[in-house]
């Protein structure tokens, strides 16, 4: 996650895009997806009893 957050602005700059515009939605998406994975993993573990 940290690597992707650091690499996206550099890739955006190489593609001549504004790094702030590219990085923010991508990082938000990664955080949301990782949160959902944690949530559903815990729910599956708790419902297994």
C-alpha positions in Angstrom: 0.0 0.0 0.0 2.8 2.4 0.9 4.7 1.5 -2.2 1.7 2.0 -4.4 1.0 5.4 -2.7 4.6 6.4 -3.4 4.8 5.0 -6.9 1.5 6.5 -8.3 2.6 10.2 -8.2 5.9 9.3 -9.9 4.1 7.3 -12.6 1.7 10.2 -13.1 4.5 12.7 -13.4 6.2 10.5 -16.0 2.9 10.5 -17.9 2.7 14.3 -17.6 -0.4 14.1 -15.4 -1.0 16.0 -12.1 0.2 13.6 -9.3 -2.4 14.9 -6.8 -5.3 14.2 -9.1 -4.1 10.6 -9.8 -3.0 9.6 -6.3 -5.9 10.6 -4.2 -8.6 8.4 -5.8 -6.3 5.5 -6.1 -5.2 5.6 -2.5 -8.8 6.0 -1.4 -9.8 2.9 -3.4 -7.0 0.8 -2.0 -7.9 1.8 1.6 -11.6 1.0 1.0 -10.9 -2.4 -0.6 -8.5 -3.4 2.2 -11.0 -2.4 4.8 -13.7 -4.5 3.1 -11.3 -7.5 3.0 -10.6 -7.2 6.7 -14.3 -6.7 7.5 -15.4 -9.8 5.6 -12.6 -11.9 6.8 -13.4 -11.1 10.4 -17.1 -11.7 9.8 -16.4 -15.1 8.2 -14.2 -16.1 11.2 -16.8 -15.0 13.7 -19.7 -16.8 11.9 -17.7 -20.0 11.6 -18.4 -20.8 15.2 
